[in-house]
Amino acid sequence: MSTQTPFGALSDIKIIDLTQMMAGPYGSMILADHGARVIKIEAPTGDITRAATGQLQGGRELGGYFQSIDRNKESVVLDLKTHGGRQALLAMVRDADAVMENFRAGVMDRLGIGWDVLREVNPRLVYGSLRGFGDPRGGTSPYQDWPAYDVVAQAMGGIMAITGPDPVTPTKVGPGVGDIIPGMMLAFGVLAAIHHARRTGCGQFVDVAMVDAILSVSERMVWQHSVDGSVPGPEGNHHPFLCPFGMFPTSDGFITVAAQQDAFFKILVEQLGADQIAANPRFASQDLRTFNRRDLVAALSAATARFTKAELVDLLGGRIPFGPVMNIADIEGDPHFASRDMIVSVDEPGQTPLRVAGVPIKMTETPGAVHRRAPFLGEHTRDRLREAGLSDDEIQLLIDRREAIARN
């Protein structure tokens, strides 16, 4: 199968992607969505996410989870526990811009294909690693060998401690931000290092720890603790020092408002017909509203609860920072997301096309896109290995190995 027509700002970049599950593949997905040629290296059994909520397509899993974050990529199957598999990887690395992986620390080194080996093959190579607690090259952690998933990163990175319905109930953030945010940072780090390598001819090791990435986006609690010694906790659906700034009930759901500034607050209470709130001297300034925020939230909640979401859209939409709380059914029917291609369809052979999230970074000259479905397991093995210089006999041996493992 030939490579698709080049597109996007990153069409001259080639990534060898050994990542799996969510965090690493999300990072390489960002690069693939903007045209990077991302060649996903999978074990003969495939990425575990192929079987998660997936459908079996001719013996090759391809379903929602895998389709969502592995679109626009190619798949090559290599058994890196074999000499032939490792040699094939080295051949593919020779002209690559980057390798990305999210194994535990030391796994690639024990296989004999770690950073020190790969940089000898390609001195310009960028090596991007993503682990729960980082790699020793970026700083040794006492938790270096601990496995980690999204929920662990959320817990130890601090975001869970400041999220929750009340001051004593830490809560997991809904989406897998413990995976997704580190994946985003890995994508940025790899891209920045490729930029440097192209200027200098020198590759480097990029180290992202999942817990570090989560701490970095929980930055407010760091400076709060530094300034006044406080230990911030959950604030429910409101802000610790801005008010009104949060979620409020309606008769049929919830809306959000960020009207802490005097001008916005005046419009809010006028549109709600809340004369008693406007006249209350305890809410007369931004500082007073913050100091008395719990009473203000209660009063505003009583006011908003008299309206439906649609009524409040008409009253507040466009006048102040405001938005209804929307579920996926609402989002799929909303003209904003349709006009910006934020829900797109990918081919699901033999079935109805599958909808996935679109590309949020819009570029006028080199637009990114979801151009094709995620690959079947090993779909591009022959072409990519032939391109890397392996003979047909060598390729066939590797394919036979894969098929033998699949049968067992």
C-alpha positions as semicolon CSV with decimal commas, in nm:
position;residue;x (nm);y (nm);z (nm)
1;M;0,000;0,000;0,000
2;S;0,151;0,333;-0,102
3;T;0,182;0,634;0,124
4;Q;-0,101;0,887;0,103
5;T;-0,053;1,221;-0,072
6;P;0,152;1,450;0,153
7;F;-0,038;1,720;0,341
8;G;0,008;1,954;0,634
9;A;0,290;2,155;0,788
10;L;0,481;1,843;0,899
11;S;0,476;1,649;0,571
12;D;0,857;1,636;0,562
13;I;0,885;1,464;0,901
14;K;0,912;1,090;0,957
15;I;0,835;0,940;1,296
16;I;0,899;0,581;1,406
17;D;0,630;0,536;1,669
18;L;0,667;0,260;1,927
19;T;0,411;0,410;2,164
20;Q;0,106;0,221;2,283
21;M;-0,216;0,266;2,480
22;M;-0,324;0,635;2,507
23;A;-0,052;0,878;2,617
24;G;0,217;0,822;2,354
25;P;-0,022;0,753;2,064
26;Y;-0,208;1,076;2,139
27;G;0,118;1,266;2,100
28;S;0,209;1,098;1,772
29;M;-0,150;1,150;1,655
30;I;-0,106;1,526;1,683
31;L;0,197;1,504;1,453
32;A;0,019;1,268;1,211
33;D;-0,283;1,499;1,195
34;H;-0,054;1,770;1,060
35;G;0,104;1,551;0,798
36;A;0,397;1,381;0,967
37;R;0,454;1,032;0,837
38;V;0,399;0,828;1,150
39;I;0,492;0,461;1,119
40;K;0,350;0,273;1,414
41;I;0,562;-0,028;1,514
42;E;0,347;-0,296;1,674
43;A;0,421;-0,632;1,830
44;P;0,270;-0,932;1,650
45;T;-0,023;-0,917;1,892
46;G;-0,083;-0,547;1,820
47;D;-0,144;-0,246;2,042
48;I;-0,369;-0,353;2,328
49;T;-0,616;-0,074;2,240
50;R;-0,706;-0,257;1,919
51;A;-0,911;-0,500;2,125
52;A;-1,062;-0,236;2,353
53;T;-1,419;-0,164;2,240
54;G;-1,309;-0,274;1,894
55;Q;-1,462;-0,471;1,613
56;L;-1,284;-0,762;1,453
57;Q;-1,208;-0,691;1,088
58;G;-1,078;-1,003;0,917
59;G;-0,882;-1,098;1,228
60;R;-0,744;-0,747;1,272
61;E;-0,902;-0,534;1,546
62;L;-1,007;-0,185;1,442
63;G;-1,250;-0,002;1,666
64;G;-1,334;0,325;1,834
65;Y;-1,046;0,366;2,078
66;F;-0,778;0,272;1,826
67;Q;-0,942;0,459;1,539
68;S;-0,964;0,778;1,743
69;I;-0,595;0,815;1,832
70;D;-0,418;0,612;1,563
71;R;-0,579;0,765;1,255
72;N;-0,348;0,893;0,980
73;K;-0,077;0,642;1,083
74;E;0,076;0,337;0,919
75;S;0,131;0,001;1,089
76;V;0,440;-0,221;1,069
77;V;0,463;-0,538;1,275
78;L;0,804;-0,622;1,424
79;D;0,892;-0,861;1,704
80;L;1,160;-0,657;1,879
81;K;1,250;-0,957;2,094
82;T;1,410;-1,114;1,786
83;H;1,733;-1,021;1,612
84;G;1,551;-0,980;1,281
85;G;1,294;-0,746;1,430
86;R;1,559;-0,529;1,591
87;Q;1,764;-0,512;1,272
88;A;1,457;-0,408;1,078
89;L;1,394;-0,128;1,327
90;L;1,753;-0,004;1,292
91;A;1,709;0,003;0,916
92;M;1,395;0,215;0,949
93;V;1,560;0,456;1,193
94;R;1,841;0,552;0,953
95;D;1,638;0,820;0,776
96;A;1,383;0,896;1,049
97;D;1,353;1,230;1,226
98;A;1,237;1,082;1,555
99;V;1,156;0,770;1,751
100;M;0,883;0,789;2,013
101;E;0,820;0,528;2,284
102;N;0,646;0,494;2,621
103;F;0,781;0,171;2,763
104;R;0,903;0,156;3,120
105;A;1,253;0,293;3,179
106;G;1,523;0,055;3,057
107;V;1,307;-0,165;2,833
108;M;1,452;-0,040;2,506
109;D;1,807;-0,055;2,647
110;R;1,760;-0,416;2,752
111;L;1,638;-0,499;2,402
112;G;1,960;-0,349;2,265
113;I;1,783;-0,069;2,073
114;G;1,791;0,216;2,324
115;W;1,893;0,576;2,267
116;D;2,267;0,512;2,274
117;V;2,237;0,250;2,001
118;L;1,993;0,440;1,780
119;R;2,192;0,764;1,789
120;E;2,491;0,575;1,647
121;V;2,275;0,472;1,354
122;N;2,137;0,825;1,307
123;P;2,312;1,115;1,488
124;R;2,030;1,353;1,390
125;L;1,769;1,134;1,554
126;V;1,536;1,274;1,817
127;Y;1,434;1,015;2,078
128;G;1,110;1,099;2,258
129;S;1,024;0,903;2,571
130;L;0,713;0,926;2,787
131;R;0,697;0,742;3,118
132;G;0,498;0,772;3,439
133;F;0,789;0,921;3,633
134;G;1,033;1,003;3,356
135;D;1,363;0,864;3,239
136;P;1,690;0,881;3,439
137;R;1,837;1,095;3,160
138;G;1,601;1,375;3,261
139;G;1,633;1,327;3,635
140;T;1,625;1,018;3,853
141;S;1,299;0,954;4,038
142;P;1,251;0,721;4,337
143;Y;0,941;0,599;4,150
144;Q;1,133;0,533;3,827
145;D;1,022;0,172;3,797
146;W;0,660;0,225;3,899
147;P;0,407;0,160;3,622
148;A;0,158;0,442;3,570
149;Y;-0,166;0,511;3,391
150;D;-0,388;0,818;3,359
151;V;-0,542;0,793;3,706
152;V;-0,200;0,761;3,874
153;A;-0,070;1,069;3,694
154;Q;-0,381;1,264;3,789
155;A;-0,342;1,161;4,154
156;M;0,030;1,223;4,196
157;G;0,052;1,525;3,965
158;G;-0,193;1,719;4,184
159;I;-0,487;1,780;3,953
160;M;-0,712;1,538;4,140
161;A;-0,647;1,716;4,471
162;I;-0,794;2,042;4,340
163;T;-1,086;1,884;4,153
164;G;-1,405;1,766;4,320
165;P;-1,760;1,852;4,429
166;D;-1,666;1,972;4,777
167;P;-1,354;2,058;4,981
168;V;-1,297;1,699;5,099
169;T;-1,362;1,485;4,790
170;P;-1,080;1,466;4,533
171;T;-1,216;1,362;4,193
172;K;-1,072;1,220;3,873
173;V;-1,105;1,452;3,574
174;G;-1,340;1,294;3,319
175;P;-1,119;1,263;3,008
176;G;-0,785;1,083;3,045
177;V;-0,588;1,404;3,094
178;G;-0,320;1,210;3,281
179;D;-0,243;1,053;2,943
180;I;-0,349;1,323;2,699
181;I;-0,162;1,619;2,847
182;P;0,171;1,429;2,866
183;G;0,109;1,316;2,508
184;M;0,067;1,675;2,396
185;M;0,389;1,774;2,570
186;L;0,573;1,483;2,412
187;A;0,456;1,601;2,069
188;F;0,580;1,953;2,139
189;G;0,913;1,831;2,279
190;V;0,978;1,604;1,982
191;L;0,889;1,877;1,735
192;A;1,112;2,132;1,913
193;A;1,402;1,885;1,914
194;I;1,356;1,811;1,543
195;H;1,373;2,185;1,476
196;H;1,701;2,198;1,669
197;A;1,838;1,891;1,492
198;R;1,770;2,040;1,152
199;R;1,960;2,355;1,246
200;T;2,254;2,180;1,410
201;G;2,263;1,821;1,284
202;C;2,244;1,703;1,645
203;G;1,965;1,487;1,782
204;Q;1,874;1,460;2,148
205;F;1,674;1,271;2,409
206;V;1,334;1,417;2,501
207;D;1,206;1,303;2,841
208;V;0,845;1,363;2,954
209;A;0,711;1,230;3,284
210;M;0,334;1,197;3,307
211;V;0,322;1,330;3,663
212;D;0,542;1,629;3,570
213;A;0,309;1,720;3,285
214;I;0,006;1,712;3,514
215;L;0,181;1,923;3,777
216;S;0,267;2,180;3,512
217;V;-0,100;2,233;3,422
218;S;-0,191;2,247;3,791
219;E;0,039;2,548;3,820
220;R;-0,201;2,759;4,025
221;M;-0,169;2,542;4,333
222;V;0,210;2,571;4,319
223;W;0,222;2,949;4,338
224;Q;-0,068;2,963;4,585
225;H;0,125;2,744;4,825
226;S;0,437;2,954;4,771
227;V;0,260;3,286;4,830
228;D;0,057;3,210;5,141
229;G;0,138;2,854;5,249
230;S;-0,211;2,731;5,164
231;V;-0,282;2,378;5,042
232;P;-0,554;2,425;4,780
233;G;-0,828;2,165;4,766
234;P;-1,136;2,104;4,552
235;E;-1,363;2,403;4,497
236;G;-1,653;2,222;4,339
237;N;-1,764;2,388;4,018
238;H;-1,650;2,736;4,115
239;H;-1,327;2,936;4,133
240;P;-1,137;2,988;4,459
241;F;-1,098;3,366;4,415
242;L;-1,314;3,478;4,123
243;C;-1,693;3,505;4,145
244;P;-1,919;3,444;3,969
245;F;-1,696;3,205;3,777
246;G;-1,836;2,855;3,747
247;M;-2,138;2,635;3,688
248;F;-2,497;2,719;3,775
249;P;-2,819;2,516;3,755
250;T;-3,106;2,568;3,514
251;S;-3,448;2,405;3,511
252;D;-3,323;2,148;3,258
253;G;-2,946;2,127;3,308
254;F;-2,652;2,355;3,377
255;I;-2,476;2,660;3,235
256;T;-2,140;2,824;3,301
257;V;-2,072;3,190;3,365
258;A;-1,751;3,390;3,408
259;A;-1,879;3,733;3,507
260;Q;-1,646;3,838;3,786
261;Q;-1,572;4,177;3,626
262;D;-1,802;4,464;3,722
263;A;-1,928;4,526;3,368
264;F;-2,013;4,162;3,307
265;F;-2,168;4,119;3,651
266;K;-2,399;4,414;3,588
267;I;-2,524;4,259;3,262
268;L;-2,569;3,920;3,428
269;V;-2,794;4,037;3,710
270;E;-2,989;4,268;3,478
271;Q;-3,060;3,990;3,229
272;L;-3,160;3,753;3,509
273;G;-3,391;4,016;3,658
274;A;-3,207;3,965;3,987
275;D;-3,260;4,312;4,135
276;Q;-3,204;4,191;4,491
277;I;-2,856;4,064;4,399
278;A;-2,767;4,387;4,219
279;A;-2,878;4,593;4,520
280;N;-2,690;4,387;4,780
281;P;-2,387;4,587;4,903
282;R;-2,204;4,261;4,982
283;F;-2,174;4,201;4,606
284;A;-2,095;4,559;4,503
285;S;-1,733;4,504;4,390
286;Q;-1,516;4,226;4,255
287;D;-1,331;4,192;4,585
288;L;-1,656;4,179;4,784
289;R;-1,802;3,921;4,548
290;T;-1,496;3,704;4,603
291;F;-1,513;3,742;4,981
292;N;-1,884;3,659;4,985
293;R;-1,870;3,412;4,698
294;R;-2,054;3,125;4,866
295;D;-2,360;3,342;4,935
296;L;-2,340;3,490;4,586
297;V;-2,325;3,147;4,424
298;A;-2,633;3,039;4,618
299;A;-2,826;3,353;4,521
300;L;-2,730;3,329;4,154
301;S;-2,812;2,958;4,147
302;A;-3,164;3,034;4,267
303;A;-3,195;3,292;3,990
304;T;-3,062;3,078;3,704
305;A;-3,271;2,779;3,810
306;R;-3,585;2,967;3,703
307;F;-3,478;2,945;3,338
308;T;-3,411;2,672;3,084
309;K;-3,071;2,643;2,917
310;A;-3,219;2,769;2,590
311;E;-3,370;3,072;2,761
312;L;-3,035;3,159;2,917
313;V;-2,861;3,119;2,581
314;D;-3,096;3,388;2,449
315;L;-3,049;3,610;2,754
316;L;-2,674;3,576;2,809
317;G;-2,514;3,433;2,497
318;G;-2,269;3,680;2,345
319;R;-2,324;3,937;2,619
320;I;-2,097;3,788;2,884
321;P;-1,859;3,489;2,900
322;F;-2,125;3,218;2,909
323;G;-2,191;2,868;2,778
324;P;-2,436;2,585;2,840
325;V;-2,299;2,253;2,966
326;M;-2,318;2,031;2,658
327;N;-2,303;1,654;2,626
328;I;-2,194;1,474;2,309
329;A;-2,550;1,467;2,170
330;D;-2,566;1,846;2,211
331;I;-2,221;1,888;2,057
332;E;-2,303;1,674;1,752
333;G;-2,606;1,891;1,684
334;D;-2,432;2,225;1,737
335;P;-2,338;2,437;1,433
336;H;-2,007;2,550;1,581
337;F;-1,854;2,204;1,583
338;A;-1,999;2,121;1,243
339;S;-1,861;2,434;1,078
340;R;-1,515;2,371;1,224
341;D;-1,499;2,001;1,132
342;M;-1,457;1,893;1,491
343;I;-1,648;1,568;1,446
344;V;-1,532;1,373;1,144
345;S;-1,596;1,030;1,001
346;V;-1,336;0,764;0,933
347;D;-1,380;0,453;0,725
348;E;-1,486;0,143;0,917
349;P;-1,462;-0,130;0,652
350;G;-1,780;-0,332;0,628
351;Q;-1,962;-0,109;0,875
352;T;-2,104;0,240;0,914
353;P;-1,824;0,502;0,923
354;L;-1,703;0,584;1,273
355;R;-1,708;0,938;1,411
356;V;-1,400;1,070;1,593
357;A;-1,285;1,407;1,723
358;G;-1,140;1,635;1,457
359;V;-0,822;1,843;1,446
360;P;-0,840;2,148;1,676
361;I;-0,536;2,336;1,541
362;K;-0,650;2,520;1,229
363;M;-0,384;2,638;0,983
364;T;-0,472;2,842;0,674
365;E;-0,181;2,744;0,448
366;T;-0,110;2,389;0,565
367;P;-0,428;2,256;0,723
368;G;-0,418;1,937;0,922
369;A;-0,689;1,679;0,877
370;V;-0,808;1,328;0,952
371;H;-0,735;1,188;0,607
372;R;-0,768;0,817;0,670
373;R;-0,869;0,552;0,918
374;A;-0,629;0,388;1,159
375;P;-0,428;0,106;1,000
376;F;-0,499;-0,261;1,020
377;L;-0,235;-0,452;1,215
378;G;0,073;-0,480;0,994
379;E;-0,101;-0,321;0,698
380;H;0,216;-0,145;0,577
381;T;0,482;-0,396;0,685
382;R;0,596;-0,506;0,341
383;D;0,611;-0,161;0,185
384;R;0,785;0,013;0,471
385;L;1,045;-0,261;0,523
386;R;1,114;-0,279;0,151
387;E;1,156;0,098;0,158
388;A;1,404;0,057;0,447
389;G;1,619;-0,171;0,232
390;L;1,520;-0,518;0,349
391;S;1,501;-0,792;0,089
392;D;1,177;-0,976;0,012
393;D;1,319;-1,287;0,178
394;E;1,402;-1,095;0,497
395;I;1,059;-0,938;0,502
396;Q;0,889;-1,273;0,452
397;L;1,075;-1,420;0,748
398;L;0,948;-1,139;0,970
399;I;0,592;-1,181;0,842
400;D;0,606;-1,557;0,894
401;R;0,717;-1,494;1,252
402;R;0,424;-1,262;1,309
403;E;0,174;-1,507;1,166
404;A;0,314;-1,793;1,374
405;I;0,268;-1,588;1,691
406;A;-0,084;-1,489;1,586
407;R;-0,180;-1,854;1,533
408;N;-0,058;-1,944;1,882
